[in-house]
Amino acid sequence: MNLVIEFVVASLILLGAAFALLGSVGLARLPDFFTRLHGPTKATTLGVGAMVLASAVYFTATQQGFSLHEIAVMVFLFITAPVSAHLLAKAALHRSAPECSEEIDDAGK
Amino acid sequence: MLNFAIEIGFVLIGIAVLLNLWRLLRGPDITDRILALDTLNINAIALLVLFGIRAASSAYFEAALILAAMGFVATVALCKFLLRGDIIE
């Protein structure tokens, strides 16, 4: 396998794993449910997207032909992640989940 | 280089799975637990994809696709149950 392709696959794997870890740290550390919802739905989707892209590049390079069925996983995750996050937020609003009381001053004063 | 990156990826996602399990056990409300299960499912997909690269076999992607579909349906069903008290009305 080409050294450039190996470098691209390795850096995509590291990027994806770092983003997945970041999303889970956000899930574990943030103060209330809505901020916790914000963390993994973005970061983990991007992380798994980078990782699936890495495997698409790897199998396109090692096997003959163009490897497209990994892209199906990525498209499916990109479509379904906002839908499930929206439903989770609706369920939490329905149950009136407690919000974090810290107000952020947007004027910076 | 690629094997080293895959090992580091396994370690990072393993730590992420442990953090998800902590939130799943601790989570003050049931919505936190559903969110932790959803994130755990997505991290399991990442682990399967990494394992497929390491084993150099493309048979793991069907499993990843099925896991993605089942996880989405499970999350939607749990949220629907919380919202309406019923899944299929």
N, CA and C atoms of all chains as a GROMACS GRO file, in nm:
protein
  594
    1MET      N    1   0.084  -0.120   0.000
    1MET     CA    2   0.000   0.000   0.000
    1MET      C    3   0.087   0.125   0.000
    2ASN      N    4   0.038   0.224  -0.069
    2ASN     CA    5   0.110   0.350  -0.083
    2ASN      C    6   0.129   0.418   0.054
    3LEU      N    7   0.242   0.484   0.071
    3LEU     CA    8   0.269   0.549   0.200
    3LEU      C    9   0.177   0.668   0.223
    4VAL      N   10   0.143   0.740   0.114
    4VAL     CA   11   0.054   0.855   0.128
    4VAL      C   12  -0.085   0.810   0.173
    5ILE      N   13  -0.132   0.701   0.111
    5ILE     CA   14  -0.265   0.650   0.148
    5ILE      C   15  -0.265   0.601   0.292
    6GLU      N   16  -0.156   0.537   0.334
    6GLU     CA   17  -0.146   0.491   0.472
    6GLU      C   18  -0.149   0.608   0.569
    7PHE      N   19  -0.079   0.717   0.531
    7PHE     CA   20  -0.080   0.836   0.618
    7PHE      C   21  -0.220   0.897   0.626
    8VAL      N   22  -0.290   0.903   0.512
    8VAL     CA   23  -0.426   0.959   0.512
    8VAL      C   24  -0.519   0.875   0.599
    9VAL      N   25  -0.510   0.742   0.585
    9VAL     CA   26  -0.598   0.654   0.663
    9VAL      C   27  -0.567   0.666   0.812
   10ALA      N   28  -0.437   0.670   0.846
   10ALA     CA   29  -0.400   0.680   0.988
   10ALA      C   30  -0.447   0.811   1.048
   11SER      N   31  -0.432   0.922   0.974
   11SER     CA   32  -0.473   1.050   1.033
   11SER      C   33  -0.625   1.060   1.042
   12LEU      N   34  -0.698   1.000   0.945
   12LEU     CA   35  -0.845   1.001   0.956
   12LEU      C   36  -0.891   0.918   1.075
   13ILE      N   37  -0.823   0.806   1.101
   13ILE     CA   38  -0.860   0.723   1.217
   13ILE      C   39  -0.835   0.799   1.346
   14LEU      N   40  -0.719   0.867   1.354
   14LEU     CA   41  -0.690   0.940   1.477
   14LEU      C   42  -0.787   1.055   1.497
   15LEU      N   43  -0.821   1.126   1.387
   15LEU     CA   44  -0.917   1.237   1.396
   15LEU      C   45  -1.054   1.186   1.443
   16GLY      N   46  -1.098   1.075   1.384
   16GLY     CA   47  -1.229   1.021   1.421
   16GLY      C   48  -1.233   0.975   1.565
   17ALA      N   49  -1.127   0.907   1.610
   17ALA     CA   50  -1.125   0.859   1.749
   17ALA      C   51  -1.120   0.975   1.846
   18ALA      N   52  -1.045   1.082   1.810
   18ALA     CA   53  -1.037   1.197   1.899
   18ALA      C   54  -1.173   1.266   1.910
   19PHE      N   55  -1.246   1.277   1.797
   19PHE     CA   56  -1.376   1.342   1.804
   19PHE      C   57  -1.478   1.257   1.880
   20ALA      N   58  -1.470   1.125   1.865
   20ALA     CA   59  -1.561   1.039   1.940
   20ALA      C   60  -1.535   1.051   2.090
   21LEU      N   61  -1.408   1.055   2.126
   21LEU     CA   62  -1.374   1.071   2.268
   21LEU      C   63  -1.422   1.206   2.320
   22LEU      N   64  -1.408   1.311   2.237
   22LEU     CA   65  -1.451   1.446   2.276
   22LEU      C   66  -1.602   1.449   2.301
   23GLY      N   67  -1.678   1.384   2.213
   23GLY     CA   68  -1.822   1.380   2.232
   23GLY      C   69  -1.860   1.308   2.359
   24SER      N   70  -1.789   1.200   2.392
   24SER     CA   71  -1.824   1.126   2.513
   24SER      C   72  -1.780   1.201   2.638
   25VAL      N   73  -1.670   1.277   2.630
   25VAL     CA   74  -1.632   1.361   2.743
   25VAL      C   75  -1.738   1.467   2.766
   26GLY      N   76  -1.791   1.524   2.657
   26GLY     CA   77  -1.900   1.620   2.670
   26GLY      C   78  -2.023   1.557   2.733
   27LEU      N   79  -2.053   1.433   2.694
   27LEU     CA   80  -2.168   1.364   2.752
   27LEU      C   81  -2.149   1.341   2.902
   28ALA      N   82  -2.026   1.313   2.943
   28ALA     CA   83  -2.004   1.281   3.084
   28ALA      C   84  -1.990   1.406   3.170
   29ARG      N   85  -1.943   1.518   3.114
   29ARG     CA   86  -1.901   1.629   3.198
   29ARG      C   87  -1.997   1.747   3.201
   30LEU      N   88  -2.080   1.766   3.097
   30LEU     CA   89  -2.157   1.891   3.089
   30LEU      C   90  -2.270   1.892   3.191
   31PRO      N   91  -2.317   2.011   3.231
   31PRO     CA   92  -2.402   2.019   3.352
   31PRO      C   93  -2.547   1.973   3.337
   32ASP      N   94  -2.620   2.007   3.229
   32ASP     CA   95  -2.760   1.966   3.224
   32ASP      C   96  -2.788   1.889   3.096
   33PHE      N   97  -2.911   1.840   3.082
   33PHE     CA   98  -2.938   1.746   2.973
   33PHE      C   99  -2.920   1.809   2.836
   34PHE      N  100  -2.962   1.935   2.820
   34PHE     CA  101  -2.960   1.992   2.685
   34PHE      C  102  -2.819   2.020   2.639
   35THR      N  103  -2.730   2.059   2.731
   35THR     CA  104  -2.589   2.071   2.692
   35THR      C  105  -2.528   1.934   2.668
   36ARG      N  106  -2.570   1.835   2.745
   36ARG     CA  107  -2.519   1.700   2.721
   36ARG      C  108  -2.565   1.645   2.587
   37LEU      N  109  -2.687   1.686   2.546
   37LEU     CA  110  -2.736   1.644   2.415
   37LEU      C  111  -2.653   1.706   2.303
   38HIS      N  112  -2.606   1.828   2.328
   38HIS     CA  113  -2.530   1.902   2.228
   38HIS      C  114  -2.396   1.835   2.197
   39GLY      N  115  -2.332   1.776   2.299
   39GLY     CA  116  -2.199   1.722   2.280
   39GLY      C  117  -2.192   1.605   2.182
   40PRO      N  118  -2.245   1.489   2.217
   40PRO     CA  119  -2.224   1.371   2.132
   40PRO      C  120  -2.292   1.375   1.997
   41THR      N  121  -2.404   1.449   1.982
   41THR     CA  122  -2.471   1.443   1.852
   41THR      C  123  -2.389   1.508   1.743
   42LYS      N  124  -2.306   1.608   1.776
   42LYS     CA  125  -2.219   1.662   1.672
   42LYS      C  126  -2.089   1.585   1.664
   43ALA      N  127  -2.021   1.578   1.780
   43ALA     CA  128  -1.884   1.529   1.778
   43ALA      C  129  -1.877   1.382   1.740
   44THR      N  130  -1.969   1.302   1.791
   44THR     CA  131  -1.960   1.159   1.763
   44THR      C  132  -1.996   1.130   1.619
   45THR      N  133  -2.090   1.207   1.564
   45THR     CA  134  -2.123   1.186   1.423
   45THR      C  135  -2.005   1.219   1.334
   46LEU      N  136  -1.937   1.330   1.365
   46LEU     CA  137  -1.819   1.365   1.288
   46LEU      C  138  -1.709   1.260   1.306
   47GLY      N  139  -1.696   1.208   1.430
   47GLY     CA  140  -1.593   1.108   1.455
   47GLY      C  141  -1.617   0.980   1.377
   48VAL      N  142  -1.740   0.930   1.382
   48VAL     CA  143  -1.770   0.808   1.307
   48VAL      C  144  -1.763   0.835   1.157
   49GLY      N  145  -1.800   0.957   1.114
   49GLY     CA  146  -1.789   0.992   0.973
   49GLY      C  147  -1.645   0.985   0.925
   50ALA      N  148  -1.552   1.041   1.004
   50ALA     CA  149  -1.410   1.037   0.966
   50ALA      C  150  -1.359   0.894   0.964
   51MET      N  151  -1.405   0.814   1.061
   51MET     CA  152  -1.356   0.676   1.067
   51MET      C  153  -1.408   0.591   0.950
   52VAL      N  154  -1.534   0.612   0.914
   52VAL     CA  155  -1.590   0.539   0.801
   52VAL      C  156  -1.524   0.584   0.670
   53LEU      N  157  -1.492   0.714   0.661
   53LEU     CA  158  -1.419   0.764   0.544
   53LEU      C  159  -1.281   0.700   0.536
   54ALA      N  160  -1.215   0.682   0.652
   54ALA     CA  161  -1.085   0.616   0.655
   54ALA      C  162  -1.095   0.475   0.602
   55SER      N  163  -1.200   0.402   0.642
   55SER     CA  164  -1.212   0.264   0.594
   55SER      C  165  -1.248   0.260   0.447
   56ALA      N  166  -1.325   0.361   0.398
   56ALA     CA  167  -1.354   0.365   0.254
   56ALA      C  168  -1.227   0.386   0.174
   57VAL      N  169  -1.140   0.478   0.222
   57VAL     CA  170  -1.012   0.501   0.153
   57VAL      C  171  -0.926   0.376   0.157
   58TYR      N  172  -0.923   0.309   0.273
   58TYR     CA  173  -0.839   0.190   0.289
   58TYR      C  174  -0.883   0.078   0.195
   59PHE      N  175  -1.015   0.050   0.191
   59PHE     CA  176  -1.060  -0.061   0.107
   59PHE      C  177  -1.060  -0.026  -0.040
   60THR      N  178  -1.071   0.105  -0.075
   60THR     CA  179  -1.054   0.142  -0.215
   60THR      C  180  -0.910   0.119  -0.258
   61ALA      N  181  -0.813   0.142  -0.165
   61ALA     CA  182  -0.672   0.127  -0.200
   61ALA      C  183  -0.630  -0.019  -0.204
   62THR      N  184  -0.684  -0.102  -0.113
   62THR     CA  185  -0.633  -0.239  -0.105
   62THR      C  186  -0.709  -0.335  -0.195
   63GLN      N  187  -0.840  -0.318  -0.209
   63GLN     CA  188  -0.914  -0.410  -0.295
   63GLN      C  189  -0.940  -0.344  -0.430
   64GLN      N  190  -0.972  -0.425  -0.527
   64GLN     CA  191  -0.998  -0.366  -0.657
   64GLN      C  192  -1.140  -0.312  -0.662
   65GLY      N  193  -1.155  -0.206  -0.740
   65GLY     CA  194  -1.285  -0.143  -0.750
   65GLY      C  195  -1.302  -0.036  -0.644
   66PHE      N  196  -1.410   0.039  -0.659
   66PHE     CA  197  -1.435   0.150  -0.569
   66PHE      C  198  -1.523   0.103  -0.456
   67SER      N  199  -1.482   0.129  -0.331
   67SER     CA  200  -1.555   0.078  -0.216
   67SER      C  201  -1.656   0.181  -0.169
   68LEU      N  202  -1.785   0.156  -0.196
   68LEU     CA  203  -1.887   0.257  -0.170
   68LEU      C  204  -1.980   0.223  -0.054
   69HIS      N  205  -1.982   0.097  -0.010
   69HIS     CA  206  -2.087   0.067   0.087
   69HIS      C  207  -2.056   0.121   0.225
   70GLU      N  208  -1.932   0.168   0.252
   70GLU     CA  209  -1.906   0.240   0.376
   70GLU      C  210  -1.978   0.374   0.376
   71ILE      N  211  -1.988   0.434   0.256
   71ILE     CA  212  -2.052   0.565   0.247
   71ILE      C  213  -2.199   0.554   0.287
   72ALA      N  214  -2.258   0.435   0.268
   72ALA     CA  215  -2.398   0.415   0.310
   72ALA      C  216  -2.412   0.431   0.461
   73VAL      N  217  -2.315   0.374   0.536
   73VAL     CA  218  -2.318   0.389   0.682
   73VAL      C  219  -2.310   0.536   0.720
   74MET      N  220  -2.220   0.609   0.651
   74MET     CA  221  -2.200   0.750   0.684
   74MET      C  222  -2.324   0.833   0.653
   75VAL      N  223  -2.385   0.810   0.536
   75VAL     CA  224  -2.506   0.885   0.498
   75VAL      C  225  -2.619   0.854   0.594
   76PHE      N  226  -2.632   0.726   0.632
   76PHE     CA  227  -2.738   0.687   0.725
   76PHE      C  228  -2.719   0.756   0.860
   77LEU      N  229  -2.594   0.758   0.910
   77LEU     CA  230  -2.570   0.824   1.039
   77LEU      C  231  -2.595   0.974   1.029
   78PHE      N  232  -2.556   1.035   0.917
   78PHE     CA  233  -2.574   1.180   0.904
   78PHE      C  234  -2.721   1.216   0.893
   79ILE      N  235  -2.803   1.125   0.839
   79ILE     CA  236  -2.946   1.154   0.831
   79ILE      C  237  -3.013   1.130   0.967
   80THR      N  238  -2.977   1.021   1.035
   80THR     CA  239  -3.054   0.982   1.153
   80THR      C  240  -3.010   1.054   1.280
   81ALA      N  241  -2.887   1.106   1.289
   81ALA     CA  242  -2.843   1.169   1.414
   81ALA      C  243  -2.925   1.294   1.450
   82PRO      N  244  -2.954   1.386   1.356
   82PRO     CA  245  -3.039   1.499   1.394
   82PRO      C  246  -3.181   1.458   1.432
   83VAL      N  247  -3.234   1.355   1.368
   83VAL     CA  248  -3.371   1.312   1.398
   83VAL      C  249  -3.379   1.259   1.541
   84SER      N  250  -3.281   1.173   1.578
   84SER     CA  251  -3.287   1.118   1.714
   84SER      C  252  -3.257   1.226   1.817
   85ALA      N  253  -3.168   1.322   1.785
   85ALA     CA  254  -3.142   1.431   1.880
   85ALA      C  255  -3.267   1.517   1.899
   86HIS      N  256  -3.340   1.542   1.789
   86HIS     CA  257  -3.464   1.620   1.798
   86HIS      C  258  -3.568   1.549   1.883
   87LEU      N  259  -3.581   1.418   1.864
   87LEU     CA  260  -3.679   1.343   1.944
   87LEU      C  261  -3.638   1.338   2.090
   88LEU      N  262  -3.506   1.327   2.117
   88LEU     CA  263  -3.461   1.327   2.256
   88LEU      C  264  -3.488   1.461   2.322
   89ALA      N  265  -3.465   1.571   2.248
   89ALA     CA  266  -3.492   1.703   2.305
   89ALA      C  267  -3.640   1.722   2.331
   90LYS      N  268  -3.724   1.670   2.239
   90LYS     CA  269  -3.869   1.680   2.260
   90LYS      C  270  -3.912   1.600   2.382
   91ALA      N  271  -3.855   1.481   2.399
   91ALA     CA  272  -3.890   1.399   2.515
   91ALA      C  273  -3.845   1.466   2.645
   92ALA      N  274  -3.726   1.528   2.642
   92ALA     CA  275  -3.677   1.594   2.764
   92ALA      C  276  -3.761   1.717   2.796
   93LEU      N  277  -3.806   1.792   2.692
   93LEU     CA  278  -3.894   1.907   2.717
   93LEU      C  279  -4.027   1.860   2.773
   94HIS      N  280  -4.077   1.747   2.721
   94HIS     CA  281  -4.203   1.691   2.768
   94HIS      C  282  -4.194   1.652   2.916
   95ARG      N  283  -4.080   1.597   2.954
   95ARG     CA  284  -4.062   1.559   3.094
   95ARG      C  285  -4.012   1.674   3.179
   96SER      N  286  -3.994   1.792   3.117
   96SER     CA  287  -3.943   1.915   3.181
   96SER      C  288  -3.816   1.886   3.260
   97ALA      N  289  -3.710   1.853   3.185
   97ALA     CA  290  -3.581   1.827   3.246
   97ALA      C  291  -3.524   1.955   3.306
   98PRO      N  292  -3.456   1.946   3.420
   98PRO     CA  293  -3.400   2.066   3.482
   98PRO      C  294  -3.287   2.125   3.400
   99GLU      N  295  -3.286   2.260   3.391
   99GLU     CA  296  -3.181   2.326   3.315
   99GLU      C  297  -3.075   2.380   3.408
  100CYS      N  298  -2.958   2.396   3.354
  100CYS     CA  299  -2.847   2.455   3.428
  100CYS      C  300  -2.878   2.602   3.457
  101SER      N  301  -2.849   2.649   3.578
  101SER     CA  302  -2.894   2.783   3.617
  101SER      C  303  -2.794   2.891   3.582
  102GLU      N  304  -2.676   2.856   3.533
  102GLU     CA  305  -2.577   2.958   3.500
  102GLU      C  306  -2.620   3.034   3.375
  103GLU      N  307  -2.633   3.165   3.388
  103GLU     CA  308  -2.667   3.248   3.273
  103GLU      C  309  -2.539   3.298   3.208
  104ILE      N  310  -2.539   3.296   3.076
  104ILE     CA  311  -2.421   3.347   3.005
  104ILE      C  312  -2.454   3.486   2.953
  105ASP      N  313  -2.372   3.584   2.989
  105ASP     CA  314  -2.394   3.722   2.949
  105ASP      C  315  -2.343   3.740   2.807
  106ASP      N  316  -2.434   3.756   2.712
  106ASP     CA  317  -2.389   3.758   2.573
  106ASP      C  318  -2.331   3.893   2.534
  107ALA      N  319  -2.352   3.996   2.611
  107ALA     CA  320  -2.288   4.124   2.580
  107ALA      C  321  -2.144   4.126   2.630
  108GLY      N  322  -2.107   4.028   2.710
  108GLY     CA  323  -1.970   4.023   2.758
  108GLY      C  324  -1.942   4.118   2.873
  109LYS      N  325  -2.046   4.173   2.934
  109LYS     CA  326  -2.023   4.268   3.045
  109LYS      C  327  -2.035   4.198   3.180
  110MET      N  328   0.283   0.217   1.081
  110MET     CA  329   0.215   0.340   1.118
  110MET      C  330   0.065   0.318   1.131
  111LEU      N  331   0.009   0.244   1.034
  111LEU     CA  332  -0.137   0.223   1.037
  111LEU      C  333  -0.178   0.138   1.156
  112ASN      N  334  -0.097   0.034   1.188
  112ASN     CA  335  -0.131  -0.049   1.304
  112ASN      C  336  -0.125   0.029   1.434
  113PHE      N  337  -0.025   0.117   1.443
  113PHE     CA  338  -0.013   0.201   1.563
  113PHE      C  339  -0.133   0.294   1.576
  114ALA      N  340  -0.176   0.355   1.463
  114ALA     CA  341  -0.292   0.444   1.467
  114ALA      C  342  -0.418   0.368   1.506
  115ILE      N  343  -0.430   0.243   1.458
  115ILE     CA  344  -0.549   0.164   1.492
  115ILE      C  345  -0.550   0.130   1.641
  116GLU      N  346  -0.430   0.098   1.697
  116GLU     CA  347  -0.425   0.070   1.841
  116GLU      C  348  -0.465   0.194   1.922
  117ILE      N  349  -0.414   0.312   1.882
  117ILE     CA  350  -0.450   0.434   1.954
  117ILE      C  351  -0.600   0.461   1.941
  118GLY      N  352  -0.656   0.435   1.823
  118GLY     CA  353  -0.799   0.453   1.803
  118GLY      C  354  -0.880   0.362   1.893
  119PHE      N  355  -0.837   0.235   1.908
  119PHE     CA  356  -0.906   0.144   2.000
  119PHE      C  357  -0.904   0.197   2.142
  120VAL      N  358  -0.789   0.249   2.185
  120VAL     CA  359  -0.777   0.298   2.323
  120VAL      C  360  -0.869   0.419   2.344
  121LEU      N  361  -0.868   0.514   2.247
  121LEU     CA  362  -0.949   0.636   2.264
  121LEU      C  363  -1.098   0.600   2.267
  122ILE      N  364  -1.141   0.512   2.178
  122ILE     CA  365  -1.284   0.479   2.177
  122ILE      C  366  -1.320   0.394   2.298
  123GLY      N  367  -1.222   0.317   2.351
  123GLY     CA  368  -1.248   0.244   2.474
  123GLY      C  369  -1.274   0.338   2.591
  124ILE      N  370  -1.194   0.446   2.598
  124ILE     CA  371  -1.218   0.546   2.704
  124ILE      C  372  -1.354   0.611   2.684
  125ALA      N  373  -1.390   0.637   2.557
  125ALA     CA  374  -1.521   0.698   2.529
  125ALA      C  375  -1.634   0.607   2.573
  126VAL      N  376  -1.619   0.475   2.549
  126VAL     CA  377  -1.722   0.378   2.591
  126VAL      C  378  -1.734   0.375   2.743
  127LEU      N  379  -1.619   0.385   2.814
  127LEU     CA  380  -1.626   0.388   2.960
  127LEU      C  381  -1.699   0.511   3.010
  128LEU      N  382  -1.673   0.628   2.947
  128LEU     CA  383  -1.744   0.750   2.987
  128LEU      C  384  -1.894   0.737   2.962
  129ASN      N  385  -1.930   0.675   2.847
  129ASN     CA  386  -2.072   0.654   2.819
  129ASN      C  387  -2.137   0.563   2.922
  130LEU      N  388  -2.064   0.458   2.963
  130LEU     CA  389  -2.119   0.366   3.063
  130LEU      C  390  -2.138   0.436   3.196
  131TRP      N  391  -2.046   0.528   3.228
  131TRP     CA  392  -2.060   0.603   3.352
  131TRP      C  393  -2.186   0.689   3.348
  132ARG      N  394  -2.210   0.755   3.234
  132ARG     CA  395  -2.330   0.838   3.222
  132ARG      C  396  -2.456   0.750   3.221
  133LEU      N  397  -2.444   0.630   3.161
  133LEU     CA  398  -2.559   0.540   3.157
  133LEU      C  399  -2.597   0.493   3.297
  134LEU      N  400  -2.497   0.467   3.382
  134LEU     CA  401  -2.527   0.423   3.517
  134LEU      C  402  -2.573   0.537   3.605
  135ARG      N  403  -2.515   0.657   3.585
  135ARG     CA  404  -2.538   0.766   3.679
  135ARG      C  405  -2.658   0.850   3.641
  136GLY      N  406  -2.673   0.875   3.509
  136GLY     CA  407  -2.768   0.969   3.452
  136GLY      C  408  -2.888   1.005   3.536
  137PRO      N  409  -2.907   1.132   3.573
  137PRO     CA  410  -3.014   1.163   3.667
  137PRO      C  411  -3.154   1.135   3.611
  138ASP      N  412  -3.174   1.156   3.482
  138ASP     CA  413  -3.307   1.133   3.426
  138ASP      C  414  -3.299   1.021   3.323
  139ILE      N  415  -3.415   0.974   3.281
  139ILE     CA  416  -3.414   0.861   3.186
  139ILE      C  417  -3.370   0.907   3.048
  140THR      N  418  -3.391   1.036   3.014
  140THR     CA  419  -3.345   1.084   2.883
  140THR      C  420  -3.193   1.081   2.874
  141ASP      N  421  -3.124   1.107   2.988
  141ASP     CA  422  -2.978   1.095   2.987
  141ASP      C  423  -2.936   0.952   2.955
  142ARG      N  424  -3.012   0.857   3.007
  142ARG     CA  425  -2.975   0.717   2.983
  142ARG      C  426  -3.000   0.680   2.837
  143ILE      N  427  -3.109   0.733   2.779
  143ILE     CA  428  -3.132   0.705   2.637
  143ILE      C  429  -3.022   0.767   2.552
  144LEU      N  430  -2.981   0.890   2.587
  144LEU     CA  431  -2.873   0.955   2.512
  144LEU      C  432  -2.743   0.878   2.526
  145ALA      N  433  -2.716   0.825   2.647
  145ALA     CA  434  -2.594   0.747   2.667
  145ALA      C  435  -2.599   0.618   2.586
  146LEU      N  436  -2.716   0.555   2.575
  146LEU     CA  437  -2.728   0.433   2.494
  146LEU      C  438  -2.706   0.464   2.347
  147ASP      N  439  -2.759   0.578   2.300
  147ASP     CA  440  -2.743   0.617   2.160
  147ASP      C  441  -2.595   0.641   2.128
  148THR      N  442  -2.526   0.712   2.218
  148THR     CA  443  -2.384   0.739   2.196
  148THR      C  444  -2.302   0.611   2.204
  149LEU      N  445  -2.341   0.522   2.294
  149LEU     CA  446  -2.274   0.392   2.306
  149LEU      C  447  -2.287   0.313   2.176
  150ASN      N  448  -2.404   0.320   2.116
  150ASN     CA  449  -2.428   0.251   1.990
  150ASN      C  450  -2.340   0.307   1.880
  151ILE      N  451  -2.329   0.441   1.874
  151ILE     CA  452  -2.247   0.503   1.770
  151ILE      C  453  -2.100   0.468   1.791
  152ASN      N  454  -2.057   0.463   1.919
  152ASN     CA  455  -1.919   0.424   1.945
  152ASN      C  456  -1.895   0.277   1.911
  153ALA      N  457  -1.997   0.193   1.927
  153ALA     CA  458  -1.982   0.053   1.887
  153ALA      C  459  -1.966   0.041   1.737
  154ILE      N  460  -2.036   0.128   1.661
  154ILE     CA  461  -2.017   0.129   1.515
  154ILE      C  462  -1.873   0.166   1.482
  155ALA      N  463  -1.818   0.267   1.553
  155ALA     CA  464  -1.680   0.307   1.528
  155ALA      C  465  -1.584   0.193   1.560
  156LEU      N  466  -1.610   0.120   1.668
  156LEU     CA  467  -1.524   0.005   1.703
  156LEU      C  468  -1.531  -0.103   1.595
  157LEU      N  469  -1.652  -0.128   1.543
  157LEU     CA  470  -1.666  -0.231   1.438
  157LEU      C  471  -1.591  -0.191   1.312
  158VAL      N  472  -1.600  -0.061   1.274
  158VAL     CA  473  -1.530  -0.015   1.154
  158VAL      C  474  -1.380  -0.028   1.173
  159LEU      N  475  -1.330   0.009   1.293
  159LEU     CA  476  -1.187  -0.005   1.321
  159LEU      C  477  -1.144  -0.151   1.315
  160PHE      N  478  -1.227  -0.240   1.369
  160PHE     CA  479  -1.193  -0.382   1.368
  160PHE      C  480  -1.191  -0.435   1.225
  161GLY      N  481  -1.283  -0.382   1.140
  161GLY     CA  482  -1.283  -0.422   1.000
  161GLY      C  483  -1.156  -0.379   0.928
  162ILE      N  484  -1.106  -0.258   0.958
  162ILE     CA  485  -0.980  -0.215   0.896
  162ILE      C  486  -0.866  -0.304   0.944
  163ARG      N  487  -0.866  -0.336   1.075
  163ARG     CA  488  -0.756  -0.414   1.131
  163ARG      C  489  -0.755  -0.556   1.075
  164ALA      N  490  -0.875  -0.615   1.058
  164ALA     CA  491  -0.881  -0.751   1.006
  164ALA      C  492  -0.874  -0.753   0.854
  165ALA      N  493  -0.872  -0.635   0.788
  165ALA     CA  494  -0.869  -0.623   0.642
  165ALA      C  495  -0.981  -0.703   0.577
  166SER      N  496  -1.099  -0.699   0.640
  166SER     CA  497  -1.213  -0.772   0.587
  166SER      C  498  -1.332  -0.678   0.580
  167SER      N  499  -1.401  -0.678   0.467
  167SER     CA  500  -1.513  -0.584   0.452
  167SER      C  501  -1.645  -0.645   0.498
  168ALA      N  502  -1.637  -0.760   0.570
  168ALA     CA  503  -1.760  -0.824   0.616
  168ALA      C  504  -1.820  -0.754   0.736
  169TYR      N  505  -1.742  -0.662   0.798
  169TYR     CA  506  -1.791  -0.600   0.920
  169TYR      C  507  -1.883  -0.483   0.892
  170PHE      N  508  -1.891  -0.439   0.765
  170PHE     CA  509  -1.971  -0.321   0.737
  170PHE      C  510  -2.118  -0.349   0.735
  171GLU      N  511  -2.154  -0.469   0.698
  171GLU     CA  512  -2.295  -0.505   0.708
  171GLU      C  513  -2.340  -0.502   0.853
  172ALA      N  514  -2.252  -0.552   0.941
  172ALA     CA  515  -2.284  -0.548   1.085
  172ALA      C  516  -2.295  -0.403   1.132
  173ALA      N  517  -2.205  -0.316   1.083
  173ALA     CA  518  -2.209  -0.175   1.123
  173ALA      C  519  -2.339  -0.109   1.075
  174LEU      N  520  -2.379  -0.143   0.952
  174LEU     CA  521  -2.502  -0.084   0.896
  174LEU      C  522  -2.625  -0.129   0.974
  175ILE      N  523  -2.628  -0.260   1.007
  175ILE     CA  524  -2.742  -0.312   1.084
  175ILE      C  525  -2.745  -0.250   1.222
  176LEU      N  526  -2.626  -0.232   1.282
  176LEU     CA  527  -2.619  -0.170   1.415
  176LEU      C  528  -2.669  -0.026   1.410
  177ALA      N  529  -2.633   0.046   1.303
  177ALA     CA  530  -2.679   0.185   1.289
  177ALA      C  531  -2.831   0.191   1.278
  178ALA      N  532  -2.888   0.102   1.194
  178ALA     CA  533  -3.034   0.103   1.174
  178ALA      C  534  -3.106   0.066   1.302
  179MET      N  535  -3.057  -0.040   1.370
  179MET     CA  536  -3.124  -0.086   1.492
  179MET      C  537  -3.113   0.018   1.603
  180GLY      N  538  -2.998   0.085   1.613
  180GLY     CA  539  -2.982   0.187   1.716
  180GLY      C  540  -3.074   0.305   1.694
  181PHE      N  541  -3.090   0.345   1.568
  181PHE     CA  542  -3.181   0.457   1.539
  181PHE      C  543  -3.325   0.420   1.573
  182VAL      N  544  -3.366   0.300   1.534
  182VAL     CA  545  -3.503   0.257   1.563
  182VAL      C  546  -3.525   0.248   1.714
  183ALA      N  547  -3.423   0.199   1.787
  183ALA     CA  548  -3.437   0.187   1.933
  183ALA      C  549  -3.451   0.324   1.998
  184THR      N  550  -3.369   0.420   1.954
  184THR     CA  551  -3.377   0.554   2.013
  184THR      C  552  -3.511   0.618   1.984
  185VAL      N  553  -3.557   0.605   1.859
  185VAL     CA  554  -3.686   0.664   1.822
  185VAL      C  555  -3.800   0.599   1.901
  186ALA      N  556  -3.792   0.467   1.918
  186ALA     CA  557  -3.899   0.399   1.991
  186ALA      C  558  -3.901   0.441   2.138
  187LEU      N  559  -3.782   0.452   2.200
  187LEU     CA  560  -3.778   0.493   2.341
  187LEU      C  561  -3.830   0.635   2.360
  188CYS      N  562  -3.789   0.728   2.267
  188CYS     CA  563  -3.837   0.866   2.279
  188CYS      C  564  -3.987   0.874   2.256
  189LYS      N  565  -4.034   0.797   2.160
  189LYS     CA  566  -4.178   0.796   2.131
  189LYS      C  567  -4.256   0.744   2.251
  190PHE      N  568  -4.200   0.645   2.318
  190PHE     CA  569  -4.268   0.593   2.437
  190PHE      C  570  -4.272   0.698   2.548
  191LEU      N  571  -4.161   0.774   2.562
  191LEU     CA  572  -4.161   0.879   2.664
  191LEU      C  573  -4.258   0.990   2.628
  192LEU      N  574  -4.270   1.020   2.498
  192LEU     CA  575  -4.355   1.132   2.457
  192LEU      C  576  -4.503   1.097   2.465
  193ARG      N  577  -4.539   0.977   2.418
  193ARG     CA  578  -4.680   0.947   2.401
  193ARG      C  579  -4.730   0.838   2.495
  194GLY      N  580  -4.640   0.766   2.564
  194GLY     CA  581  -4.683   0.656   2.646
  194GLY      C  582  -4.716   0.531   2.568
  195ASP      N  583  -4.683   0.534   2.437
  195ASP     CA  584  -4.714   0.423   2.349
  195ASP      C  585  -4.621   0.436   2.229
  196ILE      N  586  -4.588   0.324   2.166
  196ILE     CA  587  -4.494   0.333   2.054
  196ILE      C  588  -4.570   0.342   1.922
  197ILE      N  589  -4.661   0.247   1.898
  197ILE     CA  590  -4.742   0.251   1.777
  197ILE      C  591  -4.886   0.273   1.820
  198GLU      N  592  -4.940   0.389   1.782
  198GLU     CA  593  -5.074   0.422   1.832
  198GLU      C  594  -5.180   0.369   1.737
   0.00000   0.00000   0.00000
